[in-house]
Amino acid sequence: MTDWDYPSPFQFEITVQASDIDGMGHTNNACYVVWCEQTAWAHSESLGLSVLDYQQLDRGVAINKAQYDYYLPTFENDQLIASTWLTSCDGKLRLERRFQFVNARTEQIVLRGHWQLICVALSTGKATRFPQEFIDIYGGAVVAKSVT
């Protein structure tokens, strides 16, 4: 269907609601930030790491840097396919996640996003090394090769 930036995306479906529309008549950019978070959590849970796991491990990944490139507007009732990949894991502290949102009807890319994440101890908020579970699960899910 779509030329994805990376192979085998995790996909999450979104329908733009009336409450997502801003004063300019299209989806408010802040909605995409929320949808990226929802997509990332759905992907993490599909891999086997949930908020409960984070709490039990006293570890989580927090966004250190986020970039969003908006290409086309979306409107009420548009169906979006939010796709994500883990594209890098250093096995110590850092993880990268990419996003690509596509309008399901037109198959046009509406957004690309990139997060740089770091592992933090939930109890202190300080950066700390990945637990083995993160290395195994997130590291094992990394897709490093772009589709050509």
C-alpha positions as a printed Julia matrix, in Angstrom:
148×3 Matrix{Float64}:
   0.0    0.0    0.0
   2.36   2.71   1.19
   6.06   3.17   0.73
   7.11   2.94   4.35
  10.38   4.46   5.46
  11.34   1.2    7.19
  10.14  -2.39   6.79
   7.45  -4.08   8.89
   5.86  -1.1   10.66
   3.77  -1.43  13.78
   0.47   0.21  12.8
  -2.13   2.0   14.87
  -5.36   3.36  13.37
  -6.62   6.84  14.22
  -9.8    8.65  13.22
  -9.62  12.43  13.38
 -12.4   13.68  15.67
 -14.2   17.05  15.62
 -12.41  17.91  18.88
  -9.05  17.52  17.08
  -9.79  20.39  14.68
  -8.32  23.79  15.49
  -9.26  27.33  14.51
  -7.53  26.91  11.16
  -9.96  24.14  10.22
  -7.54  21.21  10.29
  -6.08  18.84  12.87
  -4.19  20.68  15.59
  -0.5   19.78  15.55
  -0.6   18.91  19.26
  -2.89  15.97  18.43
  -0.08  14.3   16.5
   2.16  14.47  19.56
  -0.52  12.65  21.59
  -1.07  10.14  18.79
   2.66   9.42  18.59
   2.64   8.68  22.32
  -0.42   6.41  21.98
   1.18   4.62  19.03
   4.47   4.18  20.89
   2.7    2.71  23.94
   0.63   0.36  21.79
   3.83  -0.8   20.1
   5.65  -1.22  23.42
   2.75  -3.23  24.84
   2.67  -5.42  21.72
   6.35  -6.17  22.35
   5.65  -7.07  25.98
   6.54  -3.92  27.94
   3.69  -2.02  29.58
   3.47   0.82  32.09
   3.11  -1.81  34.81
   6.38  -3.41  33.68
   8.07  -0.01  33.79
   6.81   0.51  37.34
   7.93  -2.94  38.48
  11.39  -2.41  36.95
  11.61   1.21  38.21
  12.73   2.07  34.69
  11.19   3.83  31.73
  12.17   5.55  28.53
  11.65   9.3   28.36
  11.8   11.56  25.34
  15.07  13.47  25.28
  14.45  15.06  21.87
  11.44  15.04  19.55
  11.08  16.21  15.97
   7.87  16.34  13.95
   7.69  17.17  10.26
   4.16  18.0    9.12
   3.52  17.55   5.39
  -0.22  17.75   4.78
  -3.26  18.78   6.81
  -5.88  16.3    7.97
  -9.52  16.89   8.71
 -12.45  15.55  10.71
 -13.22  11.89   9.95
  -9.93  11.31   8.13
  -8.59   7.84   8.82
  -4.88   7.8    9.6
  -2.44   4.94   9.77
   0.15   5.75  12.41
   3.24   3.6   11.94
   6.27   3.31  14.16
   9.6    1.57  14.38
  12.44   1.32  16.85
  15.46   2.27  14.75
  18.32   2.28  17.23
  19.16   0.91  20.67
  22.65   1.3   22.09
  22.03  -1.35  24.75
  23.0    1.1   27.47
  20.91   4.25  27.71
  19.59   5.43  24.34
  16.76   4.38  22.07
  15.37   5.92  18.87
  11.86   5.68  17.52
  10.52   6.84  14.14
   6.95   7.59  13.11
   5.19   7.89   9.78
   1.51   8.87   9.55
  -0.39   8.25   6.34
  -3.88   9.28   5.26
  -5.53   5.89   4.66
  -7.71   7.16   1.79
  -5.09   9.1   -0.19
  -2.05   7.08   0.96
  -0.18  10.36   1.32
   2.29  10.93   4.13
   0.99  13.58   6.53
   3.69  13.4    9.22
   7.09  11.98  10.01
   8.42  12.01  13.54
  11.62  11.07  15.31
  12.17  10.59  19.02
  15.44  10.2   20.85
  14.77   8.52  24.18
  16.82   7.79  27.27
  16.33   5.29  30.06
  15.41   6.82  33.4
  14.81   5.49  36.9
  11.16   6.24  37.65
  11.93   6.77  41.34
  14.49   9.53  40.73
  13.98  10.73  37.15
  17.7   10.33  36.57
  19.23   8.73  33.51
  20.29   5.15  34.14
  21.27   2.04  32.22
  18.69  -0.13  30.52
  17.53  -3.17  32.45
  18.13  -6.43  30.6
  14.42  -6.59  29.71
  14.7   -3.35  27.7
  17.83  -4.54  25.93
  16.22  -7.86  25.02
  12.8   -6.53  24.01
  13.51  -3.09  22.57
  16.93  -4.01  21.21
  15.44  -7.1   19.61
  12.77  -5.02  17.85
  15.14  -2.55  16.18
  14.67  -2.16  12.45
  17.89  -0.67  11.15
  17.51  -0.94   7.4
  15.55   1.64   5.42
  13.3    0.44   2.63
  14.75   1.32  -0.77
